[in-house]
């Protein structure tokens, strides 16, 4: 795995830990994880996805949103 992929994975894990510590989110938001070059999608509700998108931008302002589908770009 490249250094960039490892750094991305660490940030995703940090974000997951933060969210789990904030009271447990239901498994219905889109969460993109990069692991061994593969992208895994998990579904979350629209409102939870918006809230996580805002939290992700605050925690990792330079990171492209991981809560918005970005294929085809």
Order of alpha helices (4+ residues) and beta strands (2+ residues): alpha-beta-beta-alpha
